[in-house]
Amino acid sequence: MTNYKLTQKLIICLTILLTACGQKNSSIESNKNNIQDLSIKDSLTNFSITKTTQDEFIKAKSIYKDKFIKDTLIKTNGITELPLNSPHYPPSVIFKDTRVDIEDTNERLYNYLGHFPILNNYLVSGSFWEFCEYYLIDKETGIQTTTWNRPFLSPTYKYFANLSLPYGLEGLPNGIQIWKIEYNNYLSKYLELDQQIWVPEDFVWETDNTIILKVAAVEKYLNENGRPDEKGFYYIRLQLK
């Protein structure tokens, strides 16, 4: 009788385990399908992604106004000096170039690009041996925020967003970064998507909380020499929560 009861218990335990495994596999398949459908909605995340159209992308492009002002600073002997609002010590932020014609892995070249007057931020690009990055510099504090690419402000200055660099270089991120503008213009990273499902080609702020991206599947870049046909692109809407 004891052996019979033990057998019963073993059968029940095995049934529970098999059921749990089946539910887990079902959940994984469901997640795969969601990614394939490009419709990602998770109450535990601070964003969602849904499909949209080229028409919506073009419409948003026609409305969006870039808040960036391009101007120049004189670079002297490879030194870019950005003055900070006084009183502040040190009184400036300095970027120093190296020689870029010697094919040295430590080479670096900085370029001042302009500023975002509404937020008192300079923008500088840095080019290195096999990559580049961008720096937002607060004119009051000198605090620097490093971004993958050139950032764009949301319509009413709640967020910055930037894409990754063009796809292809090994080891570089692929996706989008979003920075929240906090009190006193402090920038905190709100979202960073680094994935291998799609490659972003372009994006535009639709509202303060939505971005439309022009993307293509990673396979398109891998199979078409890094430049998909225009028909290979599609459009997704990223909604911030």
C-alpha positions in Angstrom: 0.0 0.0 0.0 2.9 2.3 0.8 4.5 1.7 -2.6 1.2 2.4 -4.3 0.9 5.8 -2.5 4.5 6.6 -3.3 3.9 5.8 -7.0 0.8 8.1 -7.0 2.8 10.9 -5.6 5.6 10.5 -8.2 3.0 10.6 -11.0 1.4 13.8 -9.6 4.9 15.5 -9.3 5.8 14.5 -12.9 2.5 15.8 -14.2 3.0 19.2 -12.5 6.5 19.4 -13.8 5.5 18.6 -17.4 2.6 21.1 -17.2 4.9 23.8 -16.0 7.4 23.1 -18.8 4.6 23.2 -21.3 3.4 26.6 -20.0 7.0 27.9 -20.1 7.5 26.8 -23.7 4.2 28.3 -24.6 5.2 31.6 -23.0 8.5 31.5 -24.9 6.8 30.9 -28.2 4.3 33.6 -27.5 7.1 36.1 -26.8 8.9 35.0 -30.0 5.7 35.7 -32.0 5.3 39.1 -30.4 8.8 40.1 -31.4 8.2 38.8 -34.9 5.0 40.8 -35.1 6.9 43.9 -33.8 4.2 44.4 -31.2 5.8 44.5 -27.7 3.6 45.5 -24.8 4.9 44.7 -21.3 3.4 46.3 -18.2 6.8 45.9 -16.4 8.7 48.0 -19.0 8.6 51.7 -19.5 7.8 51.5 -23.2 5.8 49.6 -25.9 6.4 49.1 -29.6 3.7 48.7 -32.2 3.5 48.8 -36.0 2.9 52.1 -37.9 3.1 53.4 -41.5 5.4 55.4 -43.7 2.6 58.0 -44.0 2.6 58.5 -40.3 6.4 58.8 -40.3 6.3 61.4 -43.1 3.6 63.4 -41.3 5.6 63.5 -38.1 8.7 64.6 -40.0 6.8 67.5 -41.5 5.7 68.7 -38.1 8.8 68.2 -36.0 11.0 71.3 -35.4 14.7 70.7 -34.5 15.7 72.8 -31.5 19.4 72.6 -32.3 21.5 75.6 -33.3 24.5 75.1 -35.5 27.4 77.5 -34.9 31.2 77.5 -34.7 34.0 77.9 -32.2 37.6 78.4 -33.2 39.8 75.4 -32.6 43.4 76.3 -31.7 46.2 73.8 -32.0 43.8 70.9 -31.8 42.1 72.3 -28.7 38.4 72.9 -28.5 37.5 75.1 -25.4 33.9 75.5 -24.3 33.4 78.4 -21.8 31.1 77.7 -18.9 28.8 80.3 -17.4 30.5 82.0 -14.5 31.1 81.7 -11.7 32.5 78.2 -12.3 35.9 76.5 -11.8 37.4 75.4 -14.0 35.9 78.1 -16.3 35.7 75.9 -19.4 35.6 72.3 -20.7 38.5 71.3 -23.0 38.8 68.6 -25.7 42.2 67.9 -27.1 42.8 66.3 -30.5 45.7 64.0 -31.4 47.2 63.7 -34.8 44.8 61.8 -37.0 47.1 61.0 -39.9 49.3 58.5 -38.2 46.9 55.6 -38.0 47.2 55.2 -34.3 44.6 53.3 -32.3 44.6 56.1 -29.8 43.8 58.8 -32.3 40.9 61.2 -31.5 39.4 64.2 -33.2 36.8 66.4 -31.6 34.4 68.8 -33.3 32.1 71.4 -31.8 28.7 71.2 -33.6 26.5 73.8 -31.9 24.2 74.0 -28.9 20.6 73.5 -27.6 19.8 77.0 -26.3 16.6 76.0 -24.6 18.6 73.6 -22.3 22.0 75.4 -22.2 23.8 72.4 -23.6 26.8 72.3 -26.0 27.1 69.4 -28.5 30.5 68.0 -29.4 31.4 64.9 -31.5 34.4 62.7 -30.9 35.9 60.5 -33.6 38.2 57.7 -32.7 40.0 54.7 -34.3 36.9 52.6 -35.2 33.9 54.5 -33.8 32.6 57.9 -32.8 30.4 59.3 -30.0 28.7 62.6 -29.0 28.8 64.7 -25.9 26.1 67.0 -24.4 27.8 69.5 -22.1 25.9 71.5 -19.6 27.0 75.2 -19.8 26.4 75.8 -16.1 28.0 72.7 -14.5 30.3 71.3 -17.3 28.7 67.9 -16.7 29.0 65.7 -19.9 26.5 63.1 -21.1 27.9 60.7 -23.7 25.5 59.5 -26.4 25.8 57.0 -29.2 24.9 59.5 -31.9 23.5 63.0 -32.5 20.6 63.6 -30.1 17.2 65.2 -30.8 14.9 67.0 -28.4 11.3 66.0 -27.9 8.7 68.7 -28.8 8.4 70.2 -25.3 11.8 69.3 -24.0 11.0 66.3 -21.8 13.5 63.9 -23.5 16.5 63.6 -25.8 16.7 60.6 -28.1 19.4 59.3 -30.4 20.0 56.3 -32.6 23.1 54.0 -32.7 25.8 54.5 -35.3 25.3 53.0 -38.7 25.1 49.3 -38.6 28.1 47.1 -39.4 31.0 47.7 -37.1 31.5 44.8 -34.8 30.9 45.4 -31.1 28.9 48.6 -31.4 25.4 48.9 -30.0 22.3 48.7 -32.3 19.1 50.5 -31.3 18.1 53.7 -29.6 18.8 55.7 -26.4 16.4 58.0 -24.7 17.4 60.5 -22.0 15.0 62.1 -19.6 15.5 65.8 -18.8 15.3 66.2 -15.0 15.4 69.2 -12.7 18.1 71.7 -13.6 18.4 70.1 -17.0 20.1 67.0 -15.5 20.0 64.1 -18.0 19.2 60.6 -16.8 19.1 57.6 -19.1 15.4 56.6 -19.4 15.7 53.8 -22.0 18.5 52.0 -23.9 17.5 49.4 -26.5 20.4 47.5 -27.9 19.1 44.5 -29.8 19.6 42.4 -33.0 16.0 42.3 -34.4 16.0 45.5 -36.4 18.4 48.2 -37.5 17.3 51.9 -37.1 17.8 54.0 -40.2 16.0 57.2 -39.1 13.5 58.4 -36.5 11.4 61.4 -35.5 9.6 62.6 -32.4 5.8 62.4 -33.0 4.8 63.7 -29.6 6.7 64.1 -26.3 6.1 60.4 -25.6 6.1 58.8 -29.0 8.8 58.2 -31.5 8.4 56.7 -35.0 11.4 54.7 -36.3 12.3 53.7 -39.9 13.9 50.3 -39.5 14.9 47.2 -41.4 15.5 43.6 -40.2 19.1 42.8 -39.3 19.0 40.1 -41.9 18.4 42.7 -44.6 21.7 44.4 -43.7 23.6 41.2 -43.5 22.3 39.8 -46.8 22.3 43.0 -48.8 25.8 44.3 -48.3 24.8 46.7 -45.5 22.3 48.6 -47.6 18.7 47.2 -47.8 16.5 48.1 -50.7 13.9 50.8 -49.8 11.2 48.2 -49.8 13.0 46.4 -47.0 12.3 49.2 -44.5 9.2 49.4 -42.3 8.0 51.6 -39.5 7.4 51.2 -35.8 6.1 53.4 -33.1 7.9 53.5 -29.7 5.6 54.7 -26.9 7.1 55.9 -23.6 5.1 55.2 -20.5 
